Amino acid sequence: MDKTSGLFSRLPEEIPQSDAERAFEMLSGFGREKELTKQDKAKADTMKELALAEITKKYDFYEKLFAAVFAERRAITEGFFRIIDQGIREKNNDLVLAGLSSLSNMVASSPLTNLGSLNTEK
């Protein structure tokens, strides 16, 4: 404290000693803040990696889910068109109407309706 008391005596009168003491405390803690910043950066990097892994996991899950759901819907749609084509070939209006009605009902419903309720965590 001998060094700092000598500095305080040389301060201009308009700078209060308490402000100077706070400034010296801040400056003396500067090196420690740098180390804390390294620790904080390491924590932030770890949190970023964890978040990225979680996002990738969810992306992979939804990509596979969508592929499966839309592949199933495509197969069903193709089946309804086969029924409609068969009805046209056989001149069976009831079969055509049944195929069109079923196709219309399926297209009107969205496979994404309950998407918000999905959770990849168990």
N, CA, C and O atoms as a GROMACS GRO file, in nm:
protein
  488
    1MET      N    1   0.080  -0.119   0.000
    1MET     CA    2   0.000   0.000   0.000
    1MET      C    3   0.085   0.126   0.000
    1MET      O    4   0.034   0.235  -0.027
    2ASP      N    5   0.212   0.114   0.030
    2ASP     CA    6   0.298   0.232   0.030
    2ASP      C    7   0.304   0.296  -0.107
    2ASP      O    8   0.303   0.419  -0.119
    3LYS      N    9   0.309   0.211  -0.213
    3LYS     CA   10   0.315   0.265  -0.348
    3LYS      C   11   0.186   0.338  -0.383
    3LYS      O   12   0.189   0.446  -0.441
    4THR      N   13   0.073   0.277  -0.346
    4THR     CA   14  -0.055   0.340  -0.380
    4THR      C   15  -0.079   0.466  -0.298
    4THR      O   16  -0.137   0.562  -0.349
    5SER      N   17  -0.036   0.469  -0.171
    5SER     CA   18  -0.056   0.591  -0.092
    5SER      C   19   0.024   0.707  -0.150
    5SER      O   20  -0.021   0.822  -0.144
    6GLY      N   21   0.139   0.679  -0.206
    6GLY     CA   22   0.217   0.783  -0.273
    6GLY      C   23   0.146   0.833  -0.398
    6GLY      O   24   0.150   0.951  -0.431
    7LEU      N   25   0.080   0.739  -0.467
    7LEU     CA   26   0.004   0.779  -0.587
    7LEU      C   27  -0.116   0.865  -0.549
    7LEU      O   28  -0.147   0.963  -0.616
    8PHE      N   29  -0.185   0.826  -0.441
    8PHE     CA   30  -0.302   0.902  -0.398
    8PHE      C   31  -0.265   1.046  -0.364
    8PHE      O   32  -0.343   1.138  -0.389
    9SER      N   33  -0.147   1.064  -0.307
    9SER     CA   34  -0.107   1.201  -0.270
    9SER      C   35  -0.083   1.288  -0.392
    9SER      O   36  -0.087   1.411  -0.383
   10ARG      N   37  -0.057   1.225  -0.508
   10ARG     CA   38  -0.030   1.303  -0.629
   10ARG      C   39  -0.154   1.322  -0.716
   10ARG      O   40  -0.145   1.381  -0.824
   11LEU      N   41  -0.271   1.273  -0.671
   11LEU     CA   42  -0.394   1.288  -0.749
   11LEU      C   43  -0.437   1.434  -0.753
   11LEU      O   44  -0.420   1.506  -0.655
   12PRO      N   45  -0.492   1.477  -0.864
   12PRO     CA   46  -0.549   1.612  -0.867
   12PRO      C   47  -0.664   1.620  -0.766
   12PRO      O   48  -0.728   1.518  -0.738
   13GLU      N   49  -0.690   1.735  -0.715
   13GLU     CA   50  -0.792   1.751  -0.610
   13GLU      C   51  -0.931   1.712  -0.658
   13GLU      O   52  -1.013   1.668  -0.577
   14GLU      N   53  -0.961   1.728  -0.789
   14GLU     CA   54  -1.097   1.698  -0.838
   14GLU      C   55  -1.126   1.548  -0.849
   14GLU      O   56  -1.241   1.510  -0.873
   15ILE      N   57  -1.026   1.462  -0.831
   15ILE     CA   58  -1.048   1.316  -0.834
   15ILE      C   59  -1.051   1.266  -0.690
   15ILE      O   60  -0.949   1.268  -0.622
   16PRO      N   61  -1.168   1.221  -0.643
   16PRO     CA   62  -1.176   1.170  -0.506
   16PRO      C   63  -1.092   1.044  -0.489
   16PRO      O   64  -1.078   0.965  -0.583
   17GLN      N   65  -1.036   1.024  -0.370
   17GLN     CA   66  -0.951   0.909  -0.344
   17GLN      C   67  -1.031   0.779  -0.360
   17GLN      O   68  -0.975   0.679  -0.406
   18SER      N   69  -1.161   0.779  -0.324
   18SER     CA   70  -1.241   0.656  -0.337
   18SER      C   71  -1.252   0.614  -0.484
   18SER      O   72  -1.250   0.495  -0.513
   19ASP      N   73  -1.264   0.710  -0.576
   19ASP     CA   74  -1.269   0.676  -0.718
   19ASP      C   75  -1.137   0.616  -0.765
   19ASP      O   76  -1.134   0.521  -0.842
   20ALA      N   77  -1.029   0.674  -0.717
   20ALA     CA   78  -0.896   0.623  -0.753
   20ALA      C   79  -0.876   0.483  -0.699
   20ALA      O   80  -0.821   0.397  -0.768
   21GLU      N   81  -0.922   0.458  -0.575
   21GLU     CA   82  -0.908   0.323  -0.517
   21GLU      C   83  -0.985   0.221  -0.600
   21GLU      O   84  -0.936   0.112  -0.627
   22ARG      N   85  -1.107   0.258  -0.642
   22ARG     CA   86  -1.187   0.167  -0.726
   22ARG      C   87  -1.117   0.141  -0.858
   22ARG      O   88  -1.117   0.028  -0.908
   23ALA      N   89  -1.058   0.244  -0.914
   23ALA     CA   90  -0.986   0.228  -1.042
   23ALA      C   91  -0.869   0.134  -1.026
   23ALA      O   92  -0.846   0.048  -1.111
   24PHE      N   93  -0.792   0.148  -0.915
   24PHE     CA   94  -0.679   0.058  -0.892
   24PHE      C   95  -0.726  -0.085  -0.869
   24PHE      O   96  -0.661  -0.180  -0.914
   25GLU      N   97  -0.837  -0.102  -0.799
   25GLU     CA   98  -0.891  -0.237  -0.777
   25GLU      C   99  -0.929  -0.300  -0.911
   25GLU      O  100  -0.903  -0.418  -0.935
   26MET      N  101  -0.991  -0.221  -0.995
   26MET     CA  102  -1.030  -0.273  -1.127
   26MET      C  103  -0.907  -0.310  -1.209
   26MET      O  104  -0.904  -0.414  -1.275
   27LEU      N  105  -0.807  -0.224  -1.206
   27LEU     CA  106  -0.686  -0.252  -1.282
   27LEU      C  107  -0.611  -0.372  -1.227
   27LEU      O  108  -0.556  -0.451  -1.304
   28SER      N  109  -0.608  -0.387  -1.095
   28SER     CA  110  -0.536  -0.501  -1.038
   28SER      C  111  -0.610  -0.632  -1.065
   28SER      O  112  -0.548  -0.738  -1.069
   29GLY      N  113  -0.741  -0.626  -1.083
   29GLY     CA  114  -0.818  -0.745  -1.115
   29GLY      C  115  -0.822  -0.777  -1.263
   29GLY      O  116  -0.881  -0.877  -1.303
   30PHE      N  117  -0.759  -0.694  -1.344
   30PHE     CA  118  -0.762  -0.711  -1.489
   30PHE      C  119  -0.706  -0.846  -1.532
   30PHE      O  120  -0.765  -0.913  -1.617
   31GLY      N  121  -0.595  -0.887  -1.477
   31GLY     CA  122  -0.534  -1.015  -1.512
   31GLY      C  123  -0.624  -1.132  -1.475
   31GLY      O  124  -0.634  -1.230  -1.548
   32ARG      N  125  -0.690  -1.121  -1.360
   32ARG     CA  126  -0.781  -1.228  -1.318
   32ARG      C  127  -0.904  -1.234  -1.409
   32ARG      O  128  -0.954  -1.342  -1.439
   33GLU      N  129  -0.951  -1.119  -1.452
   33GLU     CA  130  -1.065  -1.118  -1.544
   33GLU      C  131  -1.030  -1.187  -1.674
   33GLU      O  132  -1.115  -1.253  -1.735
   34LYS      N  133  -0.906  -1.171  -1.717
   34LYS     CA  134  -0.863  -1.234  -1.841
   34LYS      C  135  -0.872  -1.386  -1.829
   34LYS      O  136  -0.916  -1.454  -1.922
   35GLU      N  137  -0.830  -1.440  -1.714
   35GLU     CA  138  -0.840  -1.584  -1.692
   35GLU      C  139  -0.986  -1.628  -1.682
   35GLU      O  140  -1.022  -1.732  -1.735
   36LEU      N  141  -1.067  -1.549  -1.616
   36LEU     CA  142  -1.209  -1.582  -1.608
   36LEU      C  143  -1.270  -1.581  -1.747
   36LEU      O  144  -1.357  -1.663  -1.779
   37THR      N  145  -1.227  -1.489  -1.829
   37THR     CA  146  -1.278  -1.482  -1.964
   37THR      C  147  -1.242  -1.609  -2.041
   37THR      O  148  -1.323  -1.659  -2.118
   38LYS      N  149  -1.121  -1.662  -2.019
   38LYS     CA  150  -1.083  -1.788  -2.083
   38LYS      C  151  -1.174  -1.900  -2.035
   38LYS      O  152  -1.217  -1.983  -2.115
   39GLN      N  153  -1.204  -1.903  -1.904
   39GLN     CA  154  -1.294  -2.005  -1.850
   39GLN      C  155  -1.434  -1.988  -1.908
   39GLN      O  156  -1.499  -2.085  -1.947
   40ASP      N  157  -1.479  -1.862  -1.914
   40ASP     CA  158  -1.611  -1.836  -1.969
   40ASP      C  159  -1.617  -1.877  -2.117
   40ASP      O  160  -1.717  -1.932  -2.163
   41LYS      N  161  -1.509  -1.850  -2.189
   41LYS     CA  162  -1.505  -1.890  -2.330
   41LYS      C  163  -1.510  -2.041  -2.343
   41LYS      O  164  -1.580  -2.093  -2.431
   42ALA      N  165  -1.439  -2.111  -2.258
   42ALA     CA  166  -1.442  -2.257  -2.263
   42ALA      C  167  -1.582  -2.309  -2.233
   42ALA      O  168  -1.631  -2.402  -2.298
   43LYS      N  169  -1.648  -2.248  -2.134
   43LYS     CA  170  -1.786  -2.288  -2.102
   43LYS      C  171  -1.879  -2.259  -2.219
   43LYS      O  172  -1.963  -2.341  -2.255
   44ALA      N  173  -1.862  -2.141  -2.278
   44ALA     CA  174  -1.945  -2.104  -2.392
   44ALA      C  175  -1.923  -2.199  -2.509
   44ALA      O  176  -2.018  -2.239  -2.576
   45ASP      N  177  -1.798  -2.236  -2.534
   45ASP     CA  178  -1.768  -2.330  -2.641
   45ASP      C  179  -1.832  -2.466  -2.615
   45ASP      O  180  -1.887  -2.528  -2.706
   46THR      N  181  -1.825  -2.510  -2.490
   46THR     CA  182  -1.887  -2.638  -2.454
   46THR      C  183  -2.039  -2.631  -2.472
   46THR      O  184  -2.100  -2.724  -2.525
   47MET      N  185  -2.099  -2.521  -2.425
   47MET     CA  186  -2.244  -2.506  -2.439
   47MET      C  187  -2.284  -2.500  -2.586
   47MET      O  188  -2.387  -2.553  -2.625
   48LYS      N  189  -2.201  -2.434  -2.669
   48LYS     CA  190  -2.228  -2.426  -2.812
   48LYS      C  191  -2.223  -2.565  -2.875
   48LYS      O  192  -2.310  -2.601  -2.955
   49GLU      N  193  -2.123  -2.642  -2.838
   49GLU     CA  194  -2.111  -2.778  -2.893
   49GLU      C  195  -2.229  -2.866  -2.851
   49GLU      O  196  -2.281  -2.944  -2.931
   50LEU      N  197  -2.272  -2.852  -2.725
   50LEU     CA  198  -2.388  -2.929  -2.679
   50LEU      C  199  -2.514  -2.888  -2.752
   50LEU      O  200  -2.594  -2.974  -2.793
   51ALA      N  201  -2.533  -2.757  -2.770
   51ALA     CA  202  -2.651  -2.708  -2.841
   51ALA      C  203  -2.649  -2.755  -2.987
   51ALA      O  204  -2.752  -2.795  -3.041
   52LEU      N  205  -2.532  -2.750  -3.049
   52LEU     CA  206  -2.519  -2.795  -3.187
   52LEU      C  207  -2.549  -2.945  -3.199
   52LEU      O  208  -2.614  -2.988  -3.294
   53ALA      N  209  -2.502  -3.023  -3.104
   53ALA     CA  210  -2.529  -3.167  -3.105
   53ALA      C  211  -2.680  -3.193  -3.089
   53ALA      O  212  -2.735  -3.280  -3.156
   54GLU      N  213  -2.745  -3.117  -3.002
   54GLU     CA  214  -2.889  -3.132  -2.981
   54GLU      C  215  -2.966  -3.094  -3.107
   54GLU      O  216  -3.061  -3.163  -3.145
   55ILE      N  217  -2.928  -2.985  -3.172
   55ILE     CA  218  -2.994  -2.942  -3.295
   55ILE      C  219  -2.975  -3.047  -3.405
   55ILE      O  220  -3.069  -3.079  -3.478
   56THR      N  221  -2.854  -3.100  -3.416
   56THR     CA  222  -2.826  -3.202  -3.517
   56THR      C  223  -2.910  -3.327  -3.491
   56THR      O  224  -2.963  -3.388  -3.584
   57LYS      N  225  -2.920  -3.366  -3.364
   57LYS     CA  226  -2.999  -3.484  -3.328
   57LYS      C  227  -3.146  -3.464  -3.366
   57LYS      O  228  -3.209  -3.554  -3.422
   58LYS      N  229  -3.200  -3.346  -3.335
   58LYS     CA  230  -3.340  -3.319  -3.370
   58LYS      C  231  -3.359  -3.311  -3.521
   58LYS      O  232  -3.459  -3.361  -3.574
   59TYR      N  233  -3.264  -3.250  -3.591
   59TYR     CA  234  -3.273  -3.241  -3.737
   59TYR      C  235  -3.277  -3.382  -3.797
   59TYR      O  236  -3.361  -3.410  -3.882
   60ASP      N  237  -3.188  -3.468  -3.754
   60ASP     CA  238  -3.184  -3.605  -3.806
   60ASP      C  239  -3.315  -3.678  -3.779
   60ASP      O  240  -3.366  -3.749  -3.866
   61PHE      N  241  -3.369  -3.660  -3.658
   61PHE     CA  242  -3.495  -3.724  -3.623
   61PHE      C  243  -3.607  -3.678  -3.714
   61PHE      O  244  -3.679  -3.760  -3.771
   62TYR      N  245  -3.624  -3.546  -3.730
   62TYR     CA  246  -3.733  -3.493  -3.812
   62TYR      C  247  -3.713  -3.526  -3.960
   62TYR      O  248  -3.811  -3.550  -4.030
   63GLU      N  249  -3.590  -3.527  -4.006
   63GLU     CA  250  -3.565  -3.563  -4.146
   63GLU      C  251  -3.611  -3.706  -4.172
   63GLU      O  252  -3.676  -3.734  -4.273
   64LYS      N  253  -3.577  -3.797  -4.082
   64LYS     CA  254  -3.619  -3.938  -4.098
   64LYS      C  255  -3.771  -3.952  -4.083
   64LYS      O  256  -3.834  -4.028  -4.157
   65LEU      N  257  -3.828  -3.878  -3.988
   65LEU     CA  258  -3.972  -3.884  -3.968
   65LEU      C  259  -4.046  -3.836  -4.092
   65LEU      O  260  -4.138  -3.903  -4.140
   66PHE      N  261  -4.007  -3.720  -4.146
   66PHE     CA  262  -4.073  -3.667  -4.265
   66PHE      C  263  -4.059  -3.761  -4.383
   66PHE      O  264  -4.154  -3.783  -4.457
   67ALA      N  265  -3.940  -3.816  -4.400
   67ALA     CA  266  -3.919  -3.910  -4.510
   67ALA      C  267  -4.014  -4.029  -4.498
   67ALA      O  268  -4.072  -4.072  -4.597
   68ALA      N  269  -4.029  -4.081  -4.378
   68ALA     CA  270  -4.117  -4.197  -4.358
   68ALA      C  271  -4.264  -4.160  -4.377
   68ALA      O  272  -4.338  -4.232  -4.444
   69VAL      N  273  -4.304  -4.048  -4.319
   69VAL     CA  274  -4.445  -4.006  -4.329
   69VAL      C  275  -4.483  -3.979  -4.474
   69VAL      O  276  -4.587  -4.025  -4.521
   70PHE      N  277  -4.399  -3.906  -4.544
   70PHE     CA  278  -4.435  -3.872  -4.682
   70PHE      C  279  -4.419  -3.990  -4.777
   70PHE      O  280  -4.488  -3.996  -4.878
   71ALA      N  281  -4.331  -4.084  -4.747
   71ALA     CA  282  -4.322  -4.206  -4.828
   71ALA      C  283  -4.450  -4.288  -4.811
   71ALA      O  284  -4.502  -4.342  -4.908
   72GLU      N  285  -4.499  -4.296  -4.689
   72GLU     CA  286  -4.624  -4.368  -4.662
   72GLU      C  287  -4.740  -4.300  -4.736
   72GLU      O  288  -4.822  -4.367  -4.799
   73ARG      N  289  -4.748  -4.169  -4.726
   73ARG     CA  290  -4.856  -4.095  -4.793
   73ARG      C  291  -4.848  -4.112  -4.945
   73ARG      O  292  -4.950  -4.120  -5.012
   74ARG      N  293  -4.727  -4.115  -4.998
   74ARG     CA  294  -4.712  -4.134  -5.142
   74ARG      C  295  -4.765  -4.271  -5.184
   74ARG      O  296  -4.834  -4.284  -5.285
   75ALA      N  297  -4.732  -4.373  -5.106
   75ALA     CA  298  -4.779  -4.508  -5.137
   75ALA      C  299  -4.931  -4.514  -5.131
   75ALA      O  300  -4.994  -4.577  -5.216
   76ILE      N  301  -4.989  -4.450  -5.031
   76ILE     CA  302  -5.135  -4.449  -5.018
   76ILE      C  303  -5.198  -4.374  -5.134
   76ILE      O  304  -5.298  -4.418  -5.191
   77THR      N  305  -5.140  -4.260  -5.169
   77THR     CA  306  -5.191  -4.180  -5.282
   77THR      C  307  -5.187  -4.261  -5.411
   77THR      O  308  -5.283  -4.261  -5.488
   78GLU      N  309  -5.076  -4.329  -5.435
   78GLU     CA  310  -5.065  -4.413  -5.554
   78GLU      C  311  -5.171  -4.523  -5.554
   78GLU      O  312  -5.225  -4.557  -5.659
   79GLY      N  313  -5.200  -4.578  -5.437
   79GLY     CA  314  -5.305  -4.680  -5.426
   79GLY      C  315  -5.442  -4.624  -5.463
   79GLY      O  316  -5.519  -4.690  -5.533
   80PHE      N  317  -5.473  -4.504  -5.417
   80PHE     CA  318  -5.601  -4.441  -5.451
   80PHE      C  319  -5.609  -4.414  -5.602
   80PHE      O  320  -5.715  -4.431  -5.662
   81PHE      N  321  -5.499  -4.371  -5.662
   81PHE     CA  322  -5.500  -4.349  -5.807
   81PHE      C  323  -5.518  -4.480  -5.883
   81PHE      O  324  -5.583  -4.482  -5.988
   82ARG      N  325  -5.462  -4.590  -5.832
   82ARG     CA  326  -5.484  -4.720  -5.896
   82ARG      C  327  -5.632  -4.758  -5.891
   82ARG      O  328  -5.688  -4.812  -5.987
   83ILE      N  329  -5.696  -4.729  -5.776
   83ILE     CA  330  -5.840  -4.758  -5.763
   83ILE      C  331  -5.919  -4.673  -5.862
   83ILE      O  332  -6.011  -4.722  -5.928
   84ILE      N  333  -5.884  -4.544  -5.873
   84ILE     CA  334  -5.954  -4.455  -5.966
   84ILE      C  335  -5.933  -4.504  -6.109
   84ILE      O  336  -6.028  -4.511  -6.186
   85ASP      N  337  -5.809  -4.538  -6.145
   85ASP     CA  338  -5.780  -4.589  -6.280
   85ASP      C  339  -5.859  -4.716  -6.308
   85ASP      O  340  -5.912  -4.734  -6.418
   86GLN      N  341  -5.866  -4.805  -6.209
   86GLN     CA  342  -5.941  -4.930  -6.227
   86GLN      C  343  -6.089  -4.900  -6.249
   86GLN      O  344  -6.154  -4.959  -6.335
   87GLY      N  345  -6.141  -4.806  -6.170
   87GLY     CA  346  -6.282  -4.768  -6.188
   87GLY      C  347  -6.308  -4.709  -6.326
   87GLY      O  348  -6.412  -4.735  -6.385
   88ILE      N  349  -6.214  -4.630  -6.377
   88ILE     CA  350  -6.230  -4.572  -6.511
   88ILE      C  351  -6.226  -4.683  -6.615
   88ILE      O  352  -6.308  -4.686  -6.707
   89ARG      N  353  -6.129  -4.776  -6.602
   89ARG     CA  354  -6.118  -4.887  -6.698
   89ARG      C  355  -6.245  -4.972  -6.699
   89ARG      O  356  -6.294  -5.014  -6.804
   90GLU      N  357  -6.298  -4.998  -6.578
   90GLU     CA  358  -6.417  -5.084  -6.567
   90GLU      C  359  -6.547  -5.007  -6.582
   90GLU      O  360  -6.656  -5.065  -6.574
   91LYS      N  361  -6.537  -4.875  -6.603
   91LYS     CA  362  -6.655  -4.788  -6.611
   91LYS      C  363  -6.743  -4.805  -6.488
   91LYS      O  364  -6.866  -4.813  -6.496
   92ASN      N  365  -6.675  -4.812  -6.372
   92ASN     CA  366  -6.743  -4.829  -6.243
   92ASN      C  367  -6.735  -4.695  -6.167
   92ASN      O  368  -6.636  -4.662  -6.103
   93ASN      N  369  -6.846  -4.618  -6.179
   93ASN     CA  370  -6.848  -4.485  -6.117
   93ASN      C  371  -6.834  -4.492  -5.965
   93ASN      O  372  -6.772  -4.404  -5.904
   94ASP      N  373  -6.892  -4.596  -5.903
   94ASP     CA  374  -6.881  -4.609  -5.757
   94ASP      C  375  -6.736  -4.625  -5.714
   94ASP      O  376  -6.694  -4.568  -5.613
   95LEU      N  377  -6.659  -4.704  -5.789
   95LEU     CA  378  -6.518  -4.724  -5.758
   95LEU      C  379  -6.439  -4.594  -5.779
   95LEU      O  380  -6.352  -4.561  -5.697
   96VAL      N  381  -6.467  -4.522  -5.885
   96VAL     CA  382  -6.400  -4.394  -5.911
   96VAL      C  383  -6.431  -4.296  -5.798
   96VAL      O  384  -6.341  -4.232  -5.744
   97LEU      N  385  -6.561  -4.286  -5.762
   97LEU     CA  386  -6.600  -4.194  -5.655
   97LEU      C  387  -6.539  -4.234  -5.521
   97LEU      O  388  -6.497  -4.147  -5.444
   98ALA      N  389  -6.532  -4.362  -5.492
   98ALA     CA  390  -6.471  -4.408  -5.366
   98ALA      C  391  -6.323  -4.371  -5.363
   98ALA      O  392  -6.271  -4.325  -5.261
   99GLY      N  393  -6.254  -4.392  -5.476
   99GLY     CA  394  -6.112  -4.356  -5.484
   99GLY      C  395  -6.090  -4.207  -5.470
   99GLY      O  396  -6.000  -4.164  -5.398
  100LEU      N  397  -6.174  -4.127  -5.538
  100LEU     CA  398  -6.162  -3.982  -5.530
  100LEU      C  399  -6.193  -3.931  -5.389
  100LEU      O  400  -6.126  -3.841  -5.339
  101SER      N  401  -6.294  -3.987  -5.327
  101SER     CA  402  -6.332  -3.945  -5.191
  101SER      C  403  -6.221  -3.976  -5.092
  101SER      O  404  -6.186  -3.894  -5.008
  102SER      N  405  -6.167  -4.096  -5.102
  102SER     CA  406  -6.058  -4.135  -5.011
  102SER      C  407  -5.934  -4.049  -5.034
  102SER      O  408  -5.869  -4.007  -4.938
  103LEU      N  409  -5.903  -4.024  -5.161
  103LEU     CA  410  -5.788  -3.939  -5.194
  103LEU      C  411  -5.810  -3.798  -5.140
  103LEU      O  412  -5.719  -3.737  -5.083
  104SER      N  413  -5.929  -3.747  -5.158
  104SER     CA  414  -5.961  -3.612  -5.110
  104SER      C  415  -5.949  -3.601  -4.959
  104SER      O  416  -5.895  -3.503  -4.907
  105ASN      N  417  -5.998  -3.701  -4.888
  105ASN     CA  418  -5.988  -3.701  -4.741
  105ASN      C  419  -5.843  -3.705  -4.695
  105ASN      O  420  -5.804  -3.637  -4.600
  106MET      N  421  -5.763  -3.786  -4.763
  106MET     CA  422  -5.623  -3.797  -4.722
  106MET      C  423  -5.547  -3.667  -4.750
  106MET      O  424  -5.468  -3.622  -4.667
  107VAL      N  425  -5.572  -3.608  -4.866
  107VAL     CA  426  -5.502  -3.485  -4.902
  107VAL      C  427  -5.544  -3.370  -4.810
  107VAL      O  428  -5.463  -3.282  -4.780
  108ALA      N  429  -5.670  -3.371  -4.767
  108ALA     CA  430  -5.720  -3.264  -4.679
  108ALA      C  431  -5.659  -3.271  -4.540
  108ALA      O  432  -5.652  -3.169  -4.470
  109SER      N  433  -5.616  -3.388  -4.498
  109SER     CA  434  -5.555  -3.401  -4.366
  109SER      C  435  -5.404  -3.379  -4.378
  109SER      O  436  -5.341  -3.422  -4.475
  110SER      N  437  -5.348  -3.313  -4.278
  110SER     CA  438  -5.205  -3.284  -4.282
  110SER      C  439  -5.129  -3.381  -4.192
  110SER      O  440  -5.168  -3.402  -4.077
  111PRO      N  441  -5.023  -3.440  -4.243
  111PRO     CA  442  -4.943  -3.528  -4.158
  111PRO      C  443  -4.864  -3.449  -4.055
  111PRO      O  444  -4.803  -3.508  -3.965
  112LEU      N  445  -4.863  -3.318  -4.066
  112LEU     CA  446  -4.786  -3.233  -3.974
  112LEU      C  447  -4.874  -3.175  -3.862
  112LEU      O  448  -4.825  -3.096  -3.781
  113THR      N  449  -5.000  -3.215  -3.856
  113THR     CA  450  -5.092  -3.159  -3.757
  113THR      C  451  -5.041  -3.175  -3.615
  113THR      O  452  -5.045  -3.081  -3.536
  114ASN      N  453  -4.992  -3.293  -3.581
  114ASN     CA  454  -4.948  -3.320  -3.444
  114ASN      C  455  -4.797  -3.309  -3.428
  114ASN      O  456  -4.742  -3.363  -3.332
  115LEU      N  457  -4.732  -3.242  -3.518
  115LEU     CA  458  -4.587  -3.231  -3.514
  115LEU      C  459  -4.537  -3.167  -3.385
  115LEU      O  460  -4.434  -3.208  -3.332
  116GLY      N  461  -4.609  -3.069  -3.335
  116GLY     CA  462  -4.566  -3.000  -3.212
  116GLY      C  463  -4.564  -3.089  -3.091
  116GLY      O  464  -4.494  -3.060  -2.994
  117SER      N  465  -4.639  -3.198  -3.093
  117SER     CA  466  -4.642  -3.288  -2.977
  117SER      C  467  -4.528  -3.388  -2.978
  117SER      O  468  -4.509  -3.461  -2.880
  118LEU      N  469  -4.452  -3.394  -3.087
  118LEU     CA  470  -4.341  -3.487  -3.094
  118LEU      C  471  -4.227  -3.437  -3.006
  118LEU      O  472  -4.202  -3.317  -2.995
  119ASN      N  473  -4.158  -3.531  -2.945
  119ASN     CA  474  -4.043  -3.497  -2.862
  119ASN      C  475  -3.939  -3.604  -2.882
  119ASN      O  476  -3.969  -3.723  -2.869
  120THR      N  477  -3.817  -3.565  -2.913
  120THR     CA  478  -3.712  -3.663  -2.939
  120THR      C  479  -3.650  -3.715  -2.811
  120THR      O  480  -3.574  -3.812  -2.813
  121GLU      N  481  -3.680  -3.651  -2.699
  121GLU     CA  482  -3.622  -3.695  -2.571
  121GLU      C  483  -3.716  -3.797  -2.508
  121GLU      O  484  -3.838  -3.786  -2.519
  122LYS      N  485  -3.658  -3.894  -2.441
  122LYS     CA  486  -3.739  -3.997  -2.375
  122LYS      C  487  -3.735  -3.979  -2.227
  122LYS      O  488  -3.798  -4.056  -2.154
   0.00000   0.00000   0.00000
